[in-house]
Amino acid sequence: MASPRSSEAPRPEAPLLIGQSLELWRGPIAGARDRGEALRELDRLAAGQLALGAGALDLNAGAGADRRESFLACASRLAGAWPEVPLFLDCGDAEVLASALRRAAAAAPSRSAPLVANSLAAGGGDGEPVLREAVRAGAGVVISPAAADGGTAAAPARALLALCESAARSSGEAGVRGPLYADALAHPPALDAARCRRSLELLRALRGSRWPLRPLVAVGNVGHGAPVALRPALRRLYAAAAIGSGARALILPVEDEALVASVAAITVGGVDQRLRRGKPAAELPWLRRVVRIAAAGEELPDPPARAGRRPLGAWKLMKST
């Protein structure tokens, strides 16, 4: 006799979790007194992120020009130490990012996991140095349409999709062989509700793209401007909405154990023991519903009372999205 069909909709595939906290301008790496101490801190933090569930690492140099030598040294260290882990190199200076790609590729020429340049500007900026080195290194790129979104009004999702697809075509024609990601430009709802809404719209638009673009968002961004007590619940809610909308890679603080466990539970199933110890477990049925509803672009459902005040506060910030 056949077993009864489950009434629960199939859960989406688990996204790639990219640790966000390897930042060169703040924290223990920036506070290290010398290069050797900074590299030891880098090793410690990277190992900790992987142990907490990160499937990839993101080394972030910010604007980059004033941290060039530190960025190059850290990129080399991570590329050689964890050749089986995807490594995203994040820098706002195209020339410095290109140099980091070249240095990382030379440090580990037989890596089994890709290097990924974060980012290649679409719709503005000089991406040629990044594209050139990505081709030479066999690396992937994160395509970012942020340069076309500087006006007061949020640029339409369809316009940003067209820019991402144009950059994907140019990358393929140039010979990029690594994975192509598209940054859906996560924004904090407390500061820019229209762009927060738009990030989910862009994820859904990318889902139907004819190009092999992997939609990506920086979940850690959404807490800015919100009360500190609400930020963890807001990250969980936004992550669920983003996954439902089509995100396949999340840059997030893996140190937030409830966030990582929630992502696992709403995708591949199974409640992590870390959730059983706290209130976030009461959110899971709601977050699974958020995944389903966000996929259709509908208004997010309100949380159950038993989930507590913080999920409700997060929902009030996000409800118009």
Solvent accessible surface area in square Angstrom, and as a share of the most:
residue,aa,sasa,rsa
1,M,245,1.09
2,A,91,0.71
3,S,98,0.63
4,P,125,0.78
5,R,232,0.85
6,S,82,0.53
7,S,121,0.78
8,E,76,0.34
9,A,44,0.34
10,P,132,0.83
11,R,79,0.29
12,P,29,0.18
13,E,115,0.51
14,A,49,0.38
15,P,11,0.07
16,L,47,0.23
17,L,20,0.10
18,I,0,0.00
19,G,0,0.00
20,Q,43,0.19
21,S,38,0.25
22,L,0,0.00
23,E,22,0.10
24,L,11,0.05
25,W,94,0.33
26,R,135,0.49
27,G,47,0.45
28,P,62,0.39
29,I,8,0.04
30,A,48,0.37
31,G,58,0.56
32,A,20,0.15
33,R,214,0.78
34,D,83,0.43
35,R,118,0.43
36,G,32,0.31
37,E,43,0.19
38,A,11,0.08
39,L,24,0.12
40,R,148,0.54
41,E,41,0.18
42,L,0,0.00
43,D,37,0.19
44,R,139,0.51
45,L,36,0.18
46,A,0,0.00
47,A,48,0.37
48,G,31,0.30
49,Q,3,0.01
50,L,42,0.21
51,A,90,0.70
52,L,47,0.24
53,G,38,0.36
54,A,9,0.07
55,G,34,0.33
56,A,0,0.00
57,L,2,0.01
58,D,3,0.01
59,L,0,0.00
60,N,28,0.15
61,A,0,0.00
62,G,24,0.23
63,A,75,0.58
64,G,0,0.00
65,A,68,0.53
66,D,116,0.60
67,R,62,0.23
68,R,93,0.34
69,E,92,0.41
70,S,36,0.23
71,F,0,0.00
72,L,4,0.02
73,A,18,0.14
74,C,1,0.00
75,A,0,0.00
76,S,24,0.16
77,R,87,0.32
78,L,2,0.01
79,A,0,0.00
80,G,39,0.37
81,A,50,0.38
82,W,45,0.16
83,P,49,0.31
84,E,102,0.46
85,V,15,0.08
86,P,27,0.17
87,L,3,0.02
88,F,0,0.00
89,L,0,0.00
90,D,31,0.16
91,C,7,0.04
92,G,69,0.66
93,D,42,0.22
94,A,31,0.24
95,E,105,0.47
96,V,9,0.05
97,L,1,0.00
98,A,2,0.01
99,S,13,0.09
100,A,0,0.00
101,L,0,0.00
102,R,104,0.38
103,R,101,0.37
104,A,0,0.00
105,A,25,0.19
106,A,77,0.60
107,A,47,0.36
108,A,13,0.10
109,P,120,0.76
110,S,105,0.68
111,R,36,0.13
112,S,99,0.64
113,A,12,0.09
114,P,47,0.29
115,L,9,0.05
116,V,1,0.00
117,A,0,0.00
118,N,12,0.06
119,S,35,0.23
120,L,10,0.05
121,A,41,0.32
122,A,3,0.02
123,G,49,0.48
124,G,33,0.32
125,G,73,0.70
126,D,97,0.50
127,G,15,0.14
128,E,95,0.43
129,P,4,0.02
130,V,2,0.01
131,L,31,0.16
132,R,93,0.34
133,E,2,0.01
134,A,0,0.00
135,V,39,0.23
136,R,155,0.57
137,A,29,0.22
138,G,23,0.22
139,A,0,0.00
140,G,0,0.00
141,V,0,0.00
142,V,0,0.00
143,I,0,0.00
144,S,11,0.07
145,P,0,0.00
146,A,53,0.41
147,A,62,0.48
148,A,42,0.33
149,D,14,0.07
150,G,75,0.72
151,G,48,0.46
152,T,142,0.82
153,A,81,0.62
154,A,30,0.23
155,A,16,0.12
156,P,90,0.56
157,A,12,0.09
158,R,166,0.61
159,A,48,0.37
160,L,1,0.00
161,L,13,0.06
162,A,58,0.45
163,L,49,0.24
164,C,0,0.00
165,E,21,0.09
166,S,41,0.26
167,A,11,0.09
168,A,1,0.01
169,R,100,0.36
170,S,52,0.34
171,S,0,0.00
172,G,46,0.44
173,E,136,0.61
174,A,48,0.37
175,G,29,0.28
176,V,19,0.11
177,R,172,0.63
178,G,15,0.15
179,P,22,0.14
180,L,18,0.09
181,Y,9,0.03
182,A,0,0.00
183,D,27,0.14
184,A,0,0.00
185,L,18,0.09
186,A,8,0.06
187,H,51,0.23
188,P,15,0.09
189,P,8,0.05
190,A,39,0.30
191,L,121,0.60
192,D,37,0.19
193,A,37,0.28
194,A,44,0.34
195,R,21,0.08
196,C,0,0.00
197,R,83,0.30
198,R,7,0.03
199,S,0,0.00
200,L,1,0.01
201,E,77,0.35
202,L,0,0.00
203,L,0,0.00
204,R,50,0.18
205,A,9,0.07
206,L,5,0.03
207,R,118,0.43
208,G,70,0.67
209,S,23,0.15
210,R,185,0.67
211,W,66,0.23
212,P,101,0.64
213,L,14,0.07
214,R,116,0.42
215,P,9,0.06
216,L,2,0.01
217,V,0,0.00
218,A,18,0.14
219,V,0,0.00
220,G,11,0.11
221,N,57,0.29
222,V,0,0.00
223,G,3,0.03
224,H,95,0.42
225,G,47,0.45
226,A,4,0.03
227,P,79,0.50
228,V,112,0.64
229,A,50,0.39
230,L,29,0.15
231,R,75,0.27
232,P,47,0.30
233,A,4,0.03
234,L,0,0.00
235,R,40,0.15
236,R,21,0.08
237,L,0,0.00
238,Y,0,0.00
239,A,1,0.01
240,A,0,0.00
241,A,0,0.00
242,A,0,0.00
243,I,1,0.01
244,G,8,0.08
245,S,0,0.00
246,G,4,0.04
247,A,0,0.00
248,R,68,0.25
249,A,0,0.00
250,L,0,0.00
251,I,15,0.08
252,L,0,0.00
253,P,18,0.12
254,V,1,0.00
255,E,83,0.37
256,D,23,0.12
257,E,64,0.29
258,A,23,0.18
259,L,0,0.00
260,V,9,0.05
261,A,1,0.01
262,S,2,0.01
263,V,4,0.02
264,A,39,0.30
265,A,0,0.00
266,I,3,0.01
267,T,4,0.02
268,V,104,0.60
269,G,23,0.22
270,G,54,0.52
271,V,47,0.27
272,D,45,0.23
273,Q,114,0.51
274,R,66,0.24
275,L,0,0.00
276,R,153,0.56
277,R,180,0.66
278,G,35,0.34
279,K,144,0.61
280,P,20,0.13
281,A,33,0.26
282,A,29,0.22
283,E,3,0.01
284,L,5,0.03
285,P,72,0.45
286,W,11,0.04
287,L,0,0.00
288,R,43,0.16
289,R,113,0.41
290,V,0,0.00
291,V,11,0.06
292,R,109,0.40
293,I,29,0.15
294,A,1,0.01
295,A,38,0.30
296,A,69,0.53
297,G,39,0.37
298,E,101,0.45
299,E,118,0.53
300,L,5,0.02
301,P,12,0.08
302,D,81,0.42
303,P,14,0.09
304,P,36,0.22
305,A,104,0.81
306,R,158,0.58
307,A,2,0.01
308,G,21,0.21
309,R,214,0.78
310,R,140,0.51
311,P,6,0.04
312,L,68,0.34
313,G,15,0.15
314,A,0,0.00
315,W,39,0.14
316,K,116,0.49
317,L,50,0.25
318,M,0,0.00
319,K,84,0.35
320,S,65,0.42
321,T,18,0.10
